[in-house]
Structures are given as structure tokens and as C-alpha cells.
Amino acid sequence: MPPKEIELTTENIGGFAALGVTGVLLKGVEAAGMTEPKPIQTQAIPHQLEGRDILGIAQTGSGKTAAFSLPILQKIIALGDKRKGKTARALILAPTRELAVQIEETIRTVAKQAHISTALILGGVSRLSQIKRMQGGVDVLIATPGRLTDLVRENCVDLSETRWLVLDEADRMLDMGFINDVKRIAKGTHKNRQTALFSATMPKEIAALAQSLLRDPVRVEVAPQGTTAAEITQVVHPVPTKEKRRLLSGLLGDKGMKSVIVFTRTKHGADAVVRHLERDGFDVAAIHGNKSQNARQRALNGFRDGTLRILVATDIAARGIDVPGISHVVNYDLPDEPETYVHRIGRTGRNGASGASITLYDAATEDSKLRAVERVTRNKLTIKEAPVKLAPAPAPKFDDAEDKPRSDRRPGSHSVPQKHRRPANKMAKSGEHRSGQGSQGSKSAGGEGAAKPKRPFHRKRRPGGGGGGQRAA
């Protein structure tokens, strides 16, 4: 049966009590600073309290965590304290560690006076502590699919008593390749469970997943999928890829950019941007999959409390980041999937505040991606020259004459003072060093006693530039 369509309204219909939230949870909601229900909460909470499955289309920051957690918490409170070892009464799956942590923090805040037990199961931290936490069973388990699949397989977690299942940001789980894990996890839960699935977009794979997991769901959509908030100003600055870093530094010189997330497509690209910005004197950090959980959390904490003004992130690592007051989002690279653009810029312009999205666009390589974004958002983006000049390119730093360009080291060069030139009998060794030959290379060329050639020998460069290193984006 197709999902029941819900007509949405932003009107407050009497607060959370009017939605059916009762008792200590009302105090928790107040403690969390939730003064009025948001549209997604107004529509989803009553239906979940009635036991209906939910198919929700909502962006990060729309208030969906409270929308799916408050009804579950209220039902768990009514059940009392009895739990079986290794079990979880409710399971919330999230695509990333950061989102899982934020969900757990929200639940602990609103349920502080209700003595609800929670557990986090996610990668990047100790398995032993997670296994120990599950030994007595918990009320609410928040997990990423990969680590949870491992612990279920090892019989450290029992999902047979799980009667509430939530899939948050299902489209990102699809992007990260977790869908098969999600299906296996759902299959292990109680046959009469209640399920809620939330996603910012609804690709065909997620629609098929929803059809297989949800029973007669109510569909709640706070904005048509793919749309962007009216409060966000979107602009595109044309610039060649090789000049993007310099333009980014120029833009960030504007003190009006108070809290900025810069998105890159790759982890190596994120690190390269951070190195460049640090050289230009900016306080900046990166979060991506190669960073440790502690490093990512430190960067996020600094960004939240304002001590870190600029955060560079990959799309996967940034999923679920809900930091209030982000003034600007910069698309350093356009994403491969146009829906990702919607996720990115949704970090700013929240709760009625204004925000700005700036895209650095290389027409030679990114034209098709920009057109795809315009189709998905149904919005013709404004392309205009950047209001700032490129930041000056940093001058190369040379520790000694060995590091200078080859043309400046030739005997007889007028650009290098005589006192800085190396003696002629050392030129061959420095040439060996530059060509990558160490002492072993010298021996293979005839040993230390071999006659020096009259002209320097230059190895042919291997196709592809050699070196074997990964290119920074």
C-alpha cells in the first residue's frame, strides 16, 4: 500500500504536550531548549505514538532526531526497567560516527530524568567497552551498520527483542555501501517491530528499501526532496582548479565568514586545502575517514565552540554535523552526486537564519556537475566573478642552493653568488641525491671509485610522473 500523504503546516498546534508527549519527557524537551515543535515533529510524533511506521523526507537540522526519538522513549518508559542481556529495545542506525554521537547526546538530554539507558556501537573506538556495555542490555542502541553487523555476528548483541527500528539518513547509508548490512540487521529484529526511515532524498534504491521494511507507512515530507532553503544565498565563482586554493584564501579573508565548512570530494584534497590555508595563516582543521575518532571530535568541538573558524570536510565525514550558526558553506569541488549539494548547503541557513553557499567552479571540468545540481534543485545558479583577488602565491622557500631551481645552480650562472655555489667536485653527488640515488645507487653505477662522467646523467622520467604517491586534489 502506498504511503499516506500528509499535508504539512508550520503552525504550532499547542506545543509538544498537544502532540502526545507526556511526563518527564516534557521537562527534557524544555531542558533541551525545544520551545515549539518543528514541522517534522508536528506530523511524525502523533503517528508514531499510534504505532504507525514512518517514511520521512527531511534534511539534517530539521528536528527529525526528536521526531523519531520522543515517541520511542515514551513507549520505553511505559514498559519499565526489565531488560534481557545483550538486547536493545530500540535501535537507531546512522551512517557516521559523528551523527550517531549527536543522536545519543540528544536522547540523553531529553530523557535525563527518565533513567533511559543508551549505548553507542561504532567504529574507531574500543570494541571491548561496547561489548561490556551491552552485557546487561540497554533501552536504546545507537549504532553504525558496519560495527553493529560485526558484533551481531559474534553474538555480542541480540536484536531479537528490538521492537523499534530507526534508519536515519538512509540515502547516505546507500552512498556508503551499508544497505546490505542494514537489511541483515533489520531481518534480525522483532517481527512485530515499528520502523521509521528518514532520508533527505529518495532515490529508487531507498524507495525499494522503504517498501521492503515499512508496513503501511505515513509519509512526512517537510520540503520537496532536492529543494534548498530560501534563506540560503547561492553563488558560483568561476576559477581554474589550479587557482582554487588561492581564491579560497582570498575569500576567507572576509571576516564576515564567521563559521565556514569547506567541502572537498576526497580525503587527500581536504588535507591539501588544510595545508594551504595553514600556510596562509588560517586556523583550520579537517575531518575525514583517515582521521582518528579523537582527532575528528577535537575538530568538531573546536568548530562548535567557535575556537575553530574553518572546518574542511569530506561529504561522508560531515554527514549529520548539526552545528548552529554556520554562516557559509564552500563547495571547493562540486560533488559527483547532485543530491549531495543539497546536503552540503543545508548546513547553513537553519531555523530561519540566513546563510550563504559559495561554489568554486572550473567550467572546463565541472560543467556537467553544475548542470546536474541545477536540475535537482530546480534552480538556476548565479555565476559571477569573485569579489576578491586571488591571494598571492607563496614564494618558494629554499634551505640552501641544493633546493634552488636547476638553472640557478649551473656553473657560471649570474643569479647565484659565487660563495653559495658548491665546489665542482661535489656536483655529481648532489646530482645523485636529486635523482633519488643513495649510496647503493652510487655502487650500482660503478662504485665510489668510478670515473665521473663529463656531463651529468639525467634519468628519464617514468610515465605518469613517477614517485608512486597519491595526487592531492
Stockholm file with secondary structure:
# STOCKHOLM 1.0

chainA/1-473         MPPKEIELTTENIGGFAALGVTGVLLKGVEAAGMTEPKPIQTQAIPHQLEGRDILGIAQTGSGKTAAFSLPILQKIIALGDKRKGKTARALILAPTRELAVQIEETIRTVAKQAHISTALILGGVSRLSQIKRMQGGVDVLIATPGRLTDLVRENCVDLSETRWLVLDEADRMLDMGFINDVKRIAKGTHKNRQTALFSATMPKEIAALAQSLLRDPVRVEVAPQGTTAAEITQVVHPVPTKEKRRLLSGLLGDKGMKSVIVFTRTKHGADAVVRHLERDGFDVAAIHGNKSQNARQRALNGFRDGTLRILVATDIAARGIDVPGISHVVNYDLPDEPETYVHRIGRTGRNGASGASITLYDAATEDSKLRAVERVTRNKLTIKEAPVKLAPAPAPKFDDAEDKPRSDRRPGSHSVPQKHRRPANKMAKSGEHRSGQGSQGSKSAGGEGAAKPKRPFHRKRRPGGGGGGQRAA
#=GR chainA/1-473 SS CCCEECCCCCCCCSHHHHHTCCHHHHHHHHHTTCCSCCHHHHHHHHHHHTTCCEEEECCTTSSHHHHHHHHHHHHHHHHCSCCCTTBEEEEEECSSHHHHHHHHHHHHHHTGGGTCCEEEECTTSCHHHHHHHHTTCEEEEEECHHHHHHHHHTTSCBCTTCCEEEECSHHHHHHTTCHHHHHHHHHTSCTTCEEEEEESSCCHHHHHHHHHHCSSCEEEESSCTTCCCTTEEEEEEECCGGGHHHHHHHHHTCTTCCSEEEEESSHHHHHHHHHHHHHTTCCEEEESTTSCHHHHHHHHHHHHHTSCCEEEEEHHHHTTCCCTTCCEEEESSCCSSHHHHHHHHTTSSCTTCCEEEEEEECHHHHHHHHHHHHHHHTCCCEECCCSSCCCCCCCCCCSSGGGSCGGGTSTTCTTSCGGGSCCGGGHHHHHHHHTTCCHHHHHHTTCTTSCCCSSCCCCCCCGGGSSCCCCCC
#=GC SS_cons         CCCEECCCCCCCCSHHHHHTCCHHHHHHHHHTTCCSCCHHHHHHHHHHHTTCCEEEECCTTSSHHHHHHHHHHHHHHHHCSCCCTTBEEEEEECSSHHHHHHHHHHHHHHTGGGTCCEEEECTTSCHHHHHHHHTTCEEEEEECHHHHHHHHHTTSCBCTTCCEEEECSHHHHHHTTCHHHHHHHHHTSCTTCEEEEEESSCCHHHHHHHHHHCSSCEEEESSCTTCCCTTEEEEEEECCGGGHHHHHHHHHTCTTCCSEEEEESSHHHHHHHHHHHHHTTCCEEEESTTSCHHHHHHHHHHHHHTSCCEEEEEHHHHTTCCCTTCCEEEESSCCSSHHHHHHHHTTSSCTTCCEEEEEEECHHHHHHHHHHHHHHHTCCCEECCCSSCCCCCCCCCCSSGGGSCGGGTSTTCTTSCGGGSCCGGGHHHHHHHHTTCCHHHHHHTTCTTSCCCSSCCCCCCCGGGSSCCCCCC
//
